[in-house]
Amino acid sequence: MEKKNITVAGAGLVGSLLSIYLAKKGHDVTIYERRPDMRKADISAGKSINLALSDRGWKALAGAGIGDEIKEVAIPMHKRVMHAVDGTLTDQAYGNEGQAIYSVSRGGLNALLMDLAEKHGVKVNFDKRCTSINMDEAIASFKDYNTGEKETVNSDLILGADGAFSAVRNTMQRTDRFNYSQEYIKHGYKELNIPPNADGTHKLERNALHIWPRGEFMLIALPNMDGSFTCTLFFPFEGKDSFSTIKTEEDVLAFFNKTFPDAVPLMPTLVEDYFGNPTSSLVIIRCFPWAHQDKVCLVGDASHAIVPFYGQGMNSGFEDCTIFGEMMDKYGDDWTTLLDEFQKERKPNTDAIADLAMRNFVEMRDLTADPTFLLQKKIEKRFSNKYPDKWLPLYSMVTFSHIPYAEAHAEGKRQDKIMEEVMAMPNIADKWDSQEVEDKMLSLL
Ligand SMILES: Cc1cc2nc3c(=O)[nH]c(=O)nc-3n(C[C@H](O)[C@H](O)[C@H](O)COP(=O)(O)OP(=O)(O)OC[C@H]3O[C@@H](n4cnc5c(N)ncnc54)[C@H](O)[C@@H]3O)c2cc1C
């Protein structure tokens, strides 16, 4: 295989992982990252931000040989625990026995990926912001944060792994027939914290993702290795209960005491965190094409940023790496075909997960508090356990399988129609586990 000189913009989760895949194939890879080296600079001091990693992500990490190392610092979350306003807790398993999604530290994972990339010979340059590219010549321009100096870099191929506000994509957006859309949803988010107990244990059940579903908004909490939980409040920017109406310390306490009463005693720094941490927005980005000849290609959030409600943004970006690896095996030195097949394979699937992620927001913030919804999930699970080859719940297809997202989406729609009829059966709550319900589902399949 011909050795390529490859420039990667962005040493985030996807850029770092894809670089390992490229270096393992023998290519000469250099990453340019806008920020300082997170492993040296204490840029996330005192703050642990975590992510849910699931099967698609694990597969891609295993492909780079780093799965076992990450598993040691990942906390399995086997179920959702829903917190009602009156303090009642309801459990809902994510999958079958032994299945879980995993809480991992974003910074820790990113640092390990960078270490491994360097071990494989990838050069990582920090404080270098990509400003633009020349698409036909594969020349990228960078500006150094410290010196202000500009430089241009010639290579055979530029990969834009520079996130939702990609500079590489920004250049592509100004070319003919490039489709692009950016949509901010009306909710934003704010990170809050539940510290550990004095003995380092977790204040809430450790192996679970906690949700306080409240209709138009929700609070979630994911466990960290140090005994703390990182909480995220997903909240509208405007309206009666919204970021715009909570202005004072009293507002915060009154709102949280009314809405999340069991969480307040666990959050001693609630007010400081609320005002000290940023309010961030959530954006959905779609574009096409991702590739230009054999010279440029976008990956990860740069090409498909989605809302975080299915926990699939990073997982889908990591799946990009798996598929990119498969395309390298398949197309060898024919990079024009490789990049074209990559984008054609990924685009429908990343569009599907973008839609599914928005749909899951409604499920998390609203439906998880709805007994009818929980009953429906119970019926599906029972049926799926009995007929695993006939029915895999949508959540499992997305989270615990490698079925392409677009296929999972289509199958999920078919299941919705069936479940609509099943849930309309008289007295369904009393006979949910009966032969009659089972027969009905078999007849509708
Ligand atoms: C609140 C929230 C929760 C989330 N939770 C989950 C979850 O539980 N599970 C999950 O799978 N996903 C989750 N995601 C999504 C996930 O964070 C992203 O999908 C993932 O980070 C994308 O990785 P990336 O490498 O493509 O982009 P990024 O992680 O954004 O990395 C891009 C990198 O490029 C650098 N960069 C940017 N511009 C330039 C430039 N001009 N020049 C050079 N470098 C540049 C950046 O500094 C950064 O290092 C969540 C997202 C949010 C907002």
The ligand as an SDF file (V2000), in Angstrom:
LIG
                    3D

 53 58  0  0  0  0  0  0  0  0999 V2000
  -23.7540   17.6790   26.5070 C   0  0  0  0  0  0  0  0  0  0  0  0
  -23.2520   16.6140   25.5780 C   0  0  0  0  0  0  0  0  0  0  0  0
  -23.2820   15.2910   25.9810 C   0  0  0  0  0  0  0  0  0  0  0  0
  -22.8390   14.2890   25.1290 C   0  0  0  0  0  0  0  0  0  0  0  0
  -22.9240   12.9970   25.5450 N   0  0  0  0  0  0  0  0  0  0  0  0
  -22.5640   11.9990   24.7110 C   0  0  0  0  0  0  0  0  0  0  0  0
  -22.6560   10.6380   25.1280 C   0  0  0  0  0  0  0  0  0  0  0  0
  -23.0670   10.3410   26.2550 O   0  0  0  0  0  0  0  0  0  0  0  0
  -22.2860    9.6650   24.2480 N   0  0  0  0  0  0  0  0  0  0  0  0
  -21.8340    9.9530   22.9970 C   0  0  0  0  0  0  0  0  0  0  0  0
  -21.5360    9.0290   22.2380 O   0  0  0  0  0  0  0  0  0  0  0  0
  -21.7190   11.2360   22.5840 N   0  0  0  0  0  0  0  0  0  0  0  0
  -22.0590   12.2600   23.4060 C   0  0  0  0  0  0  0  0  0  0  0  0
  -21.9400   13.5530   22.9980 N   0  0  0  0  0  0  0  0  0  0  0  0
  -21.4340   13.8400   21.6380 C   0  0  0  0  0  0  0  0  0  0  0  0
  -19.9090   13.8720   21.5850 C   0  0  0  0  0  0  0  0  0  0  0  0
  -19.4220   14.8050   22.5120 O   0  0  0  0  0  0  0  0  0  0  0  0
  -19.4250   14.2350   20.1850 C   0  0  0  0  0  0  0  0  0  0  0  0
  -20.1350   13.5260   19.2150 O   0  0  0  0  0  0  0  0  0  0  0  0
  -17.9390   13.9540   20.0330 C   0  0  0  0  0  0  0  0  0  0  0  0
  -17.1990   14.7430   20.9310 O   0  0  0  0  0  0  0  0  0  0  0  0
  -17.4830   14.2240   18.6010 C   0  0  0  0  0  0  0  0  0  0  0  0
  -16.1120   14.0250   18.5010 O   0  0  0  0  0  0  0  0  0  0  0  0
  -15.2750   14.8190   17.3960 P   0  0  0  0  0  0  0  0  0  0  0  0
  -13.8600   14.3790   17.6080 O   0  0  0  0  0  0  0  0  0  0  0  0
  -15.9080   14.6470   16.0700 O   0  0  0  0  0  0  0  0  0  0  0  0
  -15.4500   16.3420   17.7710 O   0  0  0  0  0  0  0  0  0  0  0  0
  -14.9220   17.1010   19.0680 P   0  0  0  0  0  0  0  0  0  0  0  0
  -14.9550   16.2130   20.2550 O   0  0  0  0  0  0  0  0  0  0  0  0
  -15.6510   18.3930   19.1080 O   0  0  0  0  0  0  0  0  0  0  0  0
  -13.3940   17.3900   18.7340 O   0  0  0  0  0  0  0  0  0  0  0  0
  -13.0030   18.3270   17.7860 C   0  0  0  0  0  0  0  0  0  0  0  0
  -11.5690   18.7250   18.0720 C   0  0  0  0  0  0  0  0  0  0  0  0
  -11.1410   19.6230   17.0610 O   0  0  0  0  0  0  0  0  0  0  0  0
  -10.5470   20.7670   17.6500 C   0  0  0  0  0  0  0  0  0  0  0  0
  -10.7760   21.8810   16.7170 N   0  0  0  0  0  0  0  0  0  0  0  0
  -11.9110   22.5780   16.5080 C   0  0  0  0  0  0  0  0  0  0  0  0
  -11.7300   23.5030   15.5450 N   0  0  0  0  0  0  0  0  0  0  0  0
  -10.4390   23.3880   15.1540 C   0  0  0  0  0  0  0  0  0  0  0  0
   -9.6590   24.0620   14.1860 C   0  0  0  0  0  0  0  0  0  0  0  0
  -10.1550   25.0510   13.4580 N   0  0  0  0  0  0  0  0  0  0  0  0
   -8.3750   23.6820   14.0250 N   0  0  0  0  0  0  0  0  0  0  0  0
   -7.8290   22.6610   14.7730 C   0  0  0  0  0  0  0  0  0  0  0  0
   -8.5300   22.0010   15.7040 N   0  0  0  0  0  0  0  0  0  0  0  0
   -9.8160   22.3490   15.8840 C   0  0  0  0  0  0  0  0  0  0  0  0
  -11.2570   20.9220   18.9800 C   0  0  0  0  0  0  0  0  0  0  0  0
  -10.4860   21.6930   19.8820 O   0  0  0  0  0  0  0  0  0  0  0  0
  -11.4150   19.4770   19.4030 C   0  0  0  0  0  0  0  0  0  0  0  0
  -10.2960   18.9840   20.0770 O   0  0  0  0  0  0  0  0  0  0  0  0
  -22.3480   14.5890   23.8420 C   0  0  0  0  0  0  0  0  0  0  0  0
  -22.3160   15.9270   23.4290 C   0  0  0  0  0  0  0  0  0  0  0  0
  -22.7540   16.9310   24.2760 C   0  0  0  0  0  0  0  0  0  0  0  0
  -22.7260   18.3620   23.8080 C   0  0  0  0  0  0  0  0  0  0  0  0
  1  2  1  0
  2  3  1  0
  2 52  2  0
  3  4  2  0
  4  5  1  0
  4 50  1  0
  5  6  2  0
  6  7  1  0
  6 13  1  0
  7  8  2  0
  7  9  1  0
  9 10  1  0
 10 11  2  0
 10 12  1  0
 12 13  2  0
 13 14  1  0
 14 15  1  0
 14 50  1  0
 15 16  1  0
 16 17  1  0
 16 18  1  0
 18 19  1  0
 18 20  1  0
 20 21  1  0
 20 22  1  0
 22 23  1  0
 23 24  1  0
 24 25  2  0
 24 26  1  0
 24 27  1  0
 27 28  1  0
 28 29  2  0
 28 30  1  0
 28 31  1  0
 31 32  1  0
 32 33  1  0
 33 34  1  0
 33 48  1  0
 34 35  1  0
 35 36  1  0
 35 46  1  0
 36 37  1  0
 36 45  1  0
 37 38  2  0
 38 39  1  0
 39 40  1  0
 39 45  2  0
 40 41  1  0
 40 42  2  0
 42 43  1  0
 43 44  2  0
 44 45  1  0
 46 47  1  0
 46 48  1  0
 48 49  1  0
 50 51  2  0
 51 52  1  0
 52 53  1  0
M  END
$$$$
